[in-house]
Amino acid sequence: MLEIPIVLIGEKDHGKSTLIGRFLLDTKSIEESRIKEIQEIDRACEREFELAHLVDSFKEEREKEMTIDTTQVLLKGKKRNYQLIDVPGHEELISQMLTGASRGKVALLLVAIDEGIKKQTIKHLEIAKLLGIKKIGVVLNKIDKVNYKKEIFEKLKKEIKEVLEKVGYLSRNIYFFPVSAKYGDNVIVKSKKTPWYEGKTLFEFLEKDLKEGENFENLPLRFLVQDKYFIDEKEVLVGKIESGKLKIGERILFLPENEIAKVREIKEFEENLKEAKASQNVGLILDKNLKIERGSVGCFPDFPLKVLDFLEGEVFWIKNPKVNKKLIFECGTKSTEGKILEPKEILQNQKTFFKAKLKEKIAFDPQSKTILSKVVLKEKGKIIGVGNII
């Protein structure tokens, strides 16, 4: 069954985990045995059971009462399912938020109606925009704390619309929901406590308004090489088809090495395929061995990628580089050293244009809809920035 990825973003304690817990409980997407297990753990910890604990599956997370890493859960719909991606909202763990957001096509922004717009609210919207997330639903949570008042909902809605416009979203395409995740108001069932609200419930929005998204099969072939090994003296290239289709007998160009070979076999686990499509992880056996490695990208000769050791783009800085602006640049499965040439001054939690010189040439796809148009910047193994290559 089709699964649509949805990332939940927003400030810490504004109710992301509680909302997912409510979804799981009310749609029966979680087994009764799992619920009882969490309840028993909470009793052992002498703590009241909370919906968020259905999501925060690690003991450390329950003890600290915050999500410390990206968590994914499956929400069951009537005709399709949803992959809910819960990410941290507090500033110290924003790198995990990036990891989660990069997998999502749709975002639900949670804003606690009694607290309003916070620093992370705006930062998460900027990152979502930078990562290409176009569809946004705004959940004004904890409406119970303001006695379900329409005027407070409308006032905050207007303020958030202004923020959305500044970030680059068209507010007329954004949906707003008065919700109490704790009590279930307007999540699955329409609340009698908000008679003034005439819109859909949050679940109706997911079921009726979300499109399946673009089919990456119709885009040019992009095969991301992850590794290579030998089976019965045959060299197997293992990787993911990010976009396009690939059939046995077709010629494939690998960049940046600029080597061409013909596909003899396509394997998925133990099965032999005649054709592989976007999102599949496969092994390729070619008609000859090539001098390529992890980070290489396969494409058709008629639709190549850019190959350069110089990058320009837009980046959101999580932290300032420490030493000489020498960083690790990651694009697709490729990782290489590089140095930031511009901007001369980097400000934490700001979005800027950048220019960088790389140690090696990389293959990338500027302004495309795939991961090959994105770059992640790391320093000493930690993400300090994420951006688009232009």
C-alpha positions, 0 to 999 in steps of 0.5 A: 500500500502507498505510504506518503511521508509527512514530517512534523515540525515546530517548537519543542513541547508544542505537541508533535509527539502527542499528536502522533500518539493521538493519530495512532490511538484513534485510528488503531494503528498501534497494537493493544499489546504495545499500548499496554507495554508503554503503560506498564513502563510508565507505571514502573516509572511512577508516571502518568501515561501520556500519548507522546510515550507511544512515540518516544520508544526509547527509555531515555526519551521517556525519562527526559520527556523529549524526542532525542532523535528522528522517529518514524511511525506508520499511520493507517488510512482507508486507501493509503498509509502515512509515514509520520516523521517526528523530529526534535524541536529544540535547537540543540538537536536541529541536525536530527530535524534536518535528517527527518525533514529531508525524507518528507514531502509534506509537513505539519507545522505545530504551534501551541496556541497558548504560546504562539510563534517561537524561534524554532517555528520560523527556523523549521519553516525555513529549513522545510522550504529549503528542502523542497517541502511544498505542502504545509498544514498548520496545526494550532494545537492546545486549543483547549488551553484558550477555551476554544476561542475563535478570536485567539485562533484567528489572531494567531492564524494571521500572524503565522500567515505573515511568517509563511509569506516571508519564508516563501510560502503562499499562505492561500495554499496553507490549511489551518486547524484548531486542534487539541491533540491531548483530547482529540479535538478536530484530529480524527473527529470534528469537535463540538467545542469549535462550532465556529470551525467549518473546515476539515479535521486533520485526518480528513485533510490527509485523506482528501487533500494530499496528493501522492506526489510526483512519480520520479520514474518519469525523471532522467535516470539517476543511480546512486552508487553505495558500494561494490562487491563480488559474487562468483567473480562478478562485480556487483554495483549496489545502490539506489535508483533515485529517479528514472528507470533502468532495463537490462541491455541499456548503456549507463554512464557513471560520473564523475569518472566518465565511464560507460558500460552495458547492464547485463543483470539487475538484482533485487535481493535474490531475484533477477529483474528485467527493469528497476524503477525509482526508489528501488535498491538494486545490484547491477552487474555490468558487461565490464568492471569499472574503476568507480566507487561510492559516490558515483552516479549512473545516468544515461549518456543523453541525460548527464549530470553536472560534474564540477569541483566548484559549488554555488548555492543556498545554505542554512547554517546550523553552526559556524565552521570552526577552522578555516572553513574546511568542511565535508560536503555530501551530495547523494552518496558522495562525500568530499572535503571542501572549503567555503570561499563565500560568504566571508562571515557566516552567522549561525541560524542564518540562510546565505548564498555560498561558494565552495571549492572541493577537493574532488569533482562531484556529480550533481543535478542543480535545481532538480527535484532529487537529492542530487540538488541538495548538499549537507555540510559537516564538520568533525562528523556533525551537520552544520549546514544544509542547502540547495546547489544552484 
